[in-house]
Amino acid sequence: MPPDTDADAQAHPYAHARRDDQPEETRRVLLSRTFDGDAELYDRARPGYPPELYDDLADLAGARPGRRVLEIGCGTGQATVPLAALGCRITAVEAGPRMAAVARRNLAEAEAEVGAEDGAGAGVVSAEVVTAEFENWPLPAEPFDVVLAATAFHWIDPAVRVTRAADALRPGGALAVVRNQHVRGGTEEFFVEVQRCYERFDPATRPGMRPPEADDVDNSDHAEEVARSGRFGETVFRRYTWDLTYTTAEYLDVLRTYSGHRALPEAARNGLLACVAGLIDGRYGGRVTKRYLIELAVSQRR
């Protein structure tokens, strides 16, 4: 897929569809804390990232063997484990203690697996997980080569996230931000019909909502935020569309990990999930496909 740059965006403007990763500032902290309530479910249900993303992290951000990577909000290690297995030296900062514990377990299992494949007593995975809020975590004296936030940057305080990332980087180091958006595709008619469930059980649902086309998803907000800091050069983008198919149970598990769903009152959440399950089983044979737009934004520190 060809890259998007700021110049491309100006030549082919998007329709400024509302993004999934733009929480209201008044609810940002509250919603960000919902994930730690069931870290095992999050680990089981949340997908990782397409292989091409890691190739571009290496080529654009320099996330290669031996490079020091600071990961902000690692969750349970969806991106941490693959990068560590590739030989990056990772320090991951995760605010949720349960999420951090699962990430440590996953890294330990990956290390044991690498060691077993090598026929040695220990693997080559080099990663540590720190339980802390990035906003308050004391930055180490030695700067990092890469600062990565994979589907987590929007949960960090916007007043400090870009400048703190710059402070953590060496000159020429890269800030790499991965974003995720549900877009039109997959089982399209299901995502039209399921809005009736949301309109019934979630009063915040706007009538007639539909997933946007991938080309209508705007990424200029991030490029502009980084540029305003004055600490980075131009932001370069890569985009990947990814179709994932879920059984009814798998899709409900994914929904249970979303902050907006987790924040609903229990009765409303249970009603919503039952409505969704009935639709998938009753009209779609127990399986639906969801299309994701994954975006990588890389900015080099001046």
RODO-2510 file (C-alpha; in nm, 4 decimals, decimal comma):
residues 302
     n   res          X          Y          Z
     1     m     0,0000     0,0000     0,0000
     2     p     0,1541     0,3378    -0,0960
     3     p     0,2468     0,5733     0,1879
     4     d     0,0484     0,8789     0,2852
     5     t     0,2378     1,2005     0,3497
     6     d     0,1219     1,5461     0,4469
     7     a     0,1450     1,6448     0,0803
     8     d    -0,0718     1,3483    -0,0178
     9     a    -0,3296     1,4507     0,2409
    10     q    -0,3488     1,8008     0,0979
    11     a    -0,3891     1,6691    -0,2548
    12     h    -0,6513     1,4127    -0,1534
    13     p    -0,8289     1,5518     0,1533
    14     y    -1,0204     1,3086     0,3710
    15     a    -1,3751     1,3696     0,4855
    16     h    -1,2720     1,4176     0,8498
    17     a    -1,4716     1,1198     0,9758
    18     r    -1,4688     1,0937     1,3524
    19     r    -1,2001     0,8567     1,4707
    20     d    -1,2374     0,5741     1,7195
    21     d    -0,9310     0,6976     1,9090
    22     q    -1,0445     1,0476     2,0029
    23     p    -1,1873     1,0153     2,3558
    24     e    -1,3528     1,3170     2,5089
    25     e    -1,0965     1,4795     2,7347
    26     t    -1,3379     1,4814     3,0286
    27     r    -1,3647     1,0995     3,0072
    28     r    -1,0134     1,0113     2,8870
    29     v    -0,8685     0,9097     3,2231
    30     l    -1,1814     0,7228     3,3327
    31     l    -1,2026     0,5245     3,0096
    32     s    -0,8296     0,4510     3,0039
    33     r    -0,8571     0,2733     3,3387
    34     t    -1,1258     0,0286     3,2269
    35     f    -0,8876    -0,2087     3,0483
    36     d    -0,7088    -0,3287     3,3607
    37     g    -1,0302    -0,4794     3,4971
    38     d    -0,9900    -0,7935     3,2848
    39     a    -0,6362    -0,8151     3,1511
    40     e    -0,6699    -1,1837     3,0633
    41     l    -0,9686    -1,1132     2,8390
    42     y    -0,7826    -0,8241     2,6758
    43     d    -0,4848    -1,0489     2,6102
    44     r    -0,6999    -1,3234     2,4629
    45     a    -0,9328    -1,1105     2,2518
    46     r    -0,7330    -0,8195     2,1187
    47     p    -0,5582    -0,8777     1,7857
    48     g    -0,1963    -0,7914     1,7255
    49     y    -0,0773    -0,6045     1,4155
    50     p    -0,0096    -0,6994     1,0521
    51     p     0,3459    -0,8177     0,9714
    52     e     0,4034    -0,5261     0,7331
    53     l     0,3847    -0,2893     1,0282
    54     y     0,6988    -0,4351     1,1823
    55     d     0,8846    -0,4086     0,8515
    56     d     0,7970    -0,0387     0,8360
    57     l     0,8887     0,0134     1,2018
    58     a     1,2333    -0,1169     1,1141
    59     d     1,2686     0,0824     0,7914
    60     l     1,1129     0,4137     0,8997
    61     a     1,1692     0,4253     1,2759
    62     g     1,4848     0,2176     1,3042
    63     a     1,3300    -0,0476     1,5308
    64     r     1,6025    -0,3026     1,4575
    65     p     1,7980    -0,5554     1,6635
    66     g     1,9883    -0,3891     1,9461
    67     r     1,8007    -0,0587     1,9274
    68     r     1,6590     0,0807     2,2516
    69     v     1,2789     0,1131     2,2322
    70     l     1,0534     0,2806     2,4863
    71     e     0,6972     0,1563     2,4498
    72     i     0,4201     0,3681     2,5987
    73     g     0,1133     0,1774     2,7160
    74     c     0,2162    -0,1731     2,6136
    75     g    -0,1079    -0,3375     2,7295
    76     t    -0,0462    -0,7104     2,7525
    77     g     0,2316    -0,7026     2,4934
    78     q     0,0581    -0,7216     2,1546
    79     a     0,3425    -0,5231     1,9955
    80     t     0,6029    -0,5706     2,2694
    81     v     0,6512    -0,9434     2,2227
    82     p     0,7063    -0,9345     1,8430
    83     l     0,9496    -0,6429     1,8687
    84     a     1,1424    -0,8092     2,1499
    85     a     1,1593    -1,1325     1,9509
    86     l     1,3105    -0,9323     1,6633
    87     g     1,5935    -0,8232     1,8908
    88     c     1,4897    -0,4755     2,0068
    89     r     1,5830    -0,3828     2,3643
    90     i     1,2516    -0,2705     2,5078
    91     t     1,1443    -0,0779     2,8130
    92     a     0,7646    -0,0846     2,8269
    93     v     0,5648     0,1470     3,0533
    94     e     0,2124     0,0303     3,1393
    95     a    -0,0190     0,2042     3,3867
    96     g    -0,2402    -0,0991     3,4567
    97     p    -0,0807    -0,3415     3,7053
    98     r    -0,2791    -0,6416     3,5791
    99     m    -0,2005    -0,5590     3,2181
   100     a     0,1664    -0,5176     3,3040
   101     a     0,1726    -0,8542     3,4828
   102     v     0,0308    -1,0325     3,1782
   103     a     0,2810    -0,8539     2,9517
   104     r     0,5677    -0,9764     3,1727
   105     r     0,4319    -1,3307     3,1550
   106     n     0,4017    -1,3144     2,7768
   107     l     0,7567    -1,1846     2,7449
   108     a     0,8869    -1,4585     2,9740
   109     e     0,7097    -1,7223     2,7644
   110     a     0,8537    -1,5715     2,4461
   111     e     1,2011    -1,5769     2,6003
   112     a     1,1632    -1,9416     2,6976
   113     e     1,0409    -2,0267     2,3478
   114     v     1,3363    -1,8514     2,1847
   115     g     1,5716    -2,0320     2,4202
   116     a     1,4165    -2,3672     2,3389
   117     e     1,4467    -2,3045     1,9649
   118     d     1,8110    -2,2060     2,0067
   119     g     1,8812    -2,5104     2,2222
   120     a     2,0148    -2,2827     2,4937
   121     g     1,9167    -2,2258     2,8524
   122     a     1,7963    -1,8699     2,7940
   123     g     1,6577    -1,6774     2,5011
   124     v     1,7658    -1,3476     2,3531
   125     v     1,4524    -1,1492     2,4325
   126     s     1,5470    -0,8246     2,6058
   127     a     1,2509    -0,6401     2,7571
   128     e     1,1308    -0,5040     3,0878
   129     v     0,7825    -0,3847     3,1813
   130     v     0,7498    -0,0963     3,4261
   131     t     0,4177    -0,0372     3,6004
   132     a     0,3796     0,3409     3,5878
   133     e     0,1955     0,6253     3,4181
   134     f     0,4093     0,7593     3,1368
   135     e     0,3251     1,1174     3,2322
   136     n     0,4913     1,0720     3,5745
   137     w     0,7562     0,8092     3,5018
   138     p     1,1120     0,9439     3,5509
   139     l     1,2872     0,9264     3,2155
   140     p     1,6232     0,7439     3,2271
   141     a     1,9425     0,9355     3,1600
   142     e     2,0249     0,7365     2,8474
   143     p     1,7926     0,8370     2,5631
   144     f     1,6055     0,5892     2,3466
   145     d     1,6317     0,5261     1,9739
   146     v     1,2565     0,4791     1,9320
   147     v     0,9483     0,5758     2,1320
   148     l     0,6523     0,3594     2,0317
   149     a     0,2856     0,3874     2,1259
   150     a     0,0699     0,1118     1,9743
   151     t    -0,3003     0,1972     2,0051
   152     a    -0,2218     0,3856     2,3266
   153     f    -0,1088     0,7413     2,2483
   154     h    -0,4630     0,8814     2,2708
   155     w    -0,4843     0,7724     2,6375
   156     i    -0,1811     0,9840     2,7361
   157     d    -0,2308     1,3429     2,8539
   158     p    -0,2254     1,5504     2,5318
   159     a    -0,0592     1,8377     2,7164
   160     v     0,2640     1,6408     2,7597
   161     r     0,2670     1,3291     2,5405
   162     v     0,4608     1,4689     2,2442
   163     t     0,7117     1,6722     2,4460
   164     r     0,7798     1,3839     2,6881
   165     a     0,8329     1,1514     2,3935
   166     a     1,0822     1,3998     2,2486
   167     d     1,2600     1,4259     2,5845
   168     a     1,2965     1,0469     2,5909
   169     l     1,4570     1,0306     2,2446
   170     r     1,8079     1,0921     2,1209
   171     p     1,8433     1,3462     1,8382
   172     g     1,7436     1,1670     1,5209
   173     g     1,5407     0,9121     1,7145
   174     a     1,1861     0,8335     1,6073
   175     l     0,8417     0,8689     1,7590
   176     a     0,6244     0,5895     1,6161
   177     v     0,2501     0,6017     1,6840
   178     v     0,0169     0,3211     1,5741
   179     r    -0,3546     0,3965     1,5456
   180     n    -0,6503     0,1698     1,4774
   181     q    -0,9844     0,2533     1,3153
   182     h    -1,2852     0,0388     1,2213
   183     v    -1,3627     0,1143     0,8565
   184     r    -1,6162     0,0064     0,5970
   185     g    -1,5665    -0,3441     0,4638
   186     g    -1,5930    -0,6987     0,5858
   187     t    -1,9521    -0,7974     0,6681
   188     e    -2,0840    -0,4541     0,5784
   189     e    -2,4552    -0,5161     0,6229
   190     f    -2,4022    -0,6456     0,9770
   191     f    -2,2411    -0,3182     1,0815
   192     v    -2,5400    -0,1311     0,9393
   193     e    -2,7926    -0,3498     1,1195
   194     v    -2,6077    -0,3649     1,4500
   195     q    -2,6507     0,0099     1,4970
   196     r    -3,0054    -0,0617     1,6108
   197     c    -2,8595    -0,2521     1,9075
   198     y    -2,6364     0,0425     1,9974
   199     e    -2,9148     0,2959     1,9579
   200     r    -3,1307     0,0859     2,1913
   201     f    -2,8783     0,0211     2,4692
   202     d    -2,6222     0,3034     2,4462
   203     p    -2,7801     0,6502     2,4672
   204     a    -2,4581     0,8135     2,3460
   205     t    -2,4954     0,6487     2,0038
   206     r    -2,5612     0,8932     1,7235
   207     p    -2,8431     0,7735     1,4936
   208     g    -2,7377     0,6422     1,1558
   209     m    -2,3689     0,5967     1,2369
   210     r    -2,1717     0,3938     0,9818
   211     p    -1,8057     0,2914     0,9597
   212     p    -1,6198     0,5381     0,7368
   213     e    -1,4366     0,4477     0,4195
   214     a    -1,0655     0,4026     0,4843
   215     d    -0,9831     0,6983     0,2589
   216     d    -1,2187     0,9192     0,4602
   217     v    -1,0273     0,8723     0,7852
   218     d    -0,8250     1,1823     0,8630
   219     n    -0,4816     1,1556     1,0237
   220     s    -0,3902     1,5240     1,0121
   221     d    -0,4680     1,5743     1,3820
   222     h    -0,1616     1,3728     1,4826
   223     a     0,0702     1,5337     1,2262
   224     e    -0,0414     1,8791     1,3400
   225     e     0,0027     1,7957     1,7085
   226     v     0,3568     1,6717     1,6488
   227     a     0,4418     1,9735     1,4330
   228     r     0,3166     2,2183     1,6994
   229     s     0,5736     2,0848     1,9450
   230     g     0,8587     2,2086     1,7264
   231     r     1,0599     1,9038     1,8328
   232     f     1,0154     1,6819     1,5262
   233     g     1,0446     1,6898     1,1506
   234     e     0,7707     1,5910     0,9063
   235     t     0,5493     1,2978     0,9988
   236     v     0,5413     1,0100     0,7513
   237     f     0,2463     0,7698     0,7388
   238     r     0,1889     0,4130     0,6345
   239     r    -0,1585     0,2548     0,6180
   240     y    -0,2727    -0,1080     0,6193
   241     t    -0,6224    -0,2515     0,5910
   242     w    -0,6767    -0,5787     0,7767
   243     d    -0,9821    -0,8051     0,7709
   244     l    -1,0365    -1,0283     1,0749
   245     t    -1,3162    -1,2843     1,1006
   246     y    -1,4753    -1,3608     1,4382
   247     t    -1,7186    -1,6178     1,5673
   248     t    -2,0017    -1,4780     1,7762
   249     a    -1,8197    -1,5559     2,1024
   250     e    -1,4926    -1,4097     1,9743
   251     y    -1,6605    -1,0898     1,8604
   252     l    -1,8381    -1,0453     2,1938
   253     d    -1,5029    -1,0888     2,3695
   254     v    -1,3534    -0,8126     2,1551
   255     l    -1,6451    -0,5840     2,2386
   256     r    -1,5978    -0,6552     2,6098
   257     t    -1,2461    -0,5093     2,5863
   258     y    -1,3583    -0,1733     2,4415
   259     s    -1,3550     0,1097     2,6912
   260     g    -1,6927     0,2490     2,5848
   261     h    -1,8598    -0,0898     2,6264
   262     r    -1,6895    -0,1516     2,9601
   263     a    -1,8066     0,1863     3,0884
   264     l    -2,1754     0,1128     3,0193
   265     p    -2,4004     0,0185     3,3125
   266     e    -2,4054    -0,3591     3,3497
   267     a    -2,7677    -0,4008     3,2420
   268     a    -2,7165    -0,1925     2,9288
   269     r    -2,3917    -0,3714     2,8448
   270     n    -2,5513    -0,7148     2,8848
   271     g    -2,8492    -0,6103     2,6747
   272     l    -2,6229    -0,4741     2,4023
   273     l    -2,4099    -0,7890     2,3888
   274     a    -2,7180    -1,0133     2,3781
   275     c    -2,8599    -0,8055     2,0940
   276     v    -2,5338    -0,8272     1,8977
   277     a    -2,5080    -1,2026     1,9563
   278     g    -2,8658    -1,2582     1,8415
   279     l    -2,7992    -1,0680     1,5204
   280     i    -2,4779    -1,2558     1,4362
   281     d    -2,6272    -1,5962     1,5119
   282     g    -2,9656    -1,5238     1,3591
   283     r    -2,8663    -1,3536     1,0337
   284     y    -2,4944    -1,4084     0,9736
   285     g    -2,4356    -1,7746     1,0489
   286     g    -2,2382    -1,7112     1,3652
   287     r    -1,9457    -1,5309     1,1973
   288     v    -1,8669    -1,1718     1,0976
   289     t    -1,5653    -1,0038     0,9426
   290     k    -1,4456    -0,6653     1,0633
   291     r    -1,2133    -0,4431     0,8606
   292     y    -0,9514    -0,2431     1,0467
   293     l    -0,7425     0,0458     0,9237
   294     i    -0,4037     0,0361     1,0955
   295     e    -0,1947     0,3530     1,0641
   296     l     0,1718     0,4015     1,1468
   297     a     0,2962     0,7585     1,1935
   298     v     0,6724     0,8157     1,2259
   299     s     0,8327     1,1467     1,3213
   300     q     1,2096     1,2009     1,3566
   301     r     1,3284     1,4063     1,6524
   302     r     1,5291     1,7135     1,5643
***
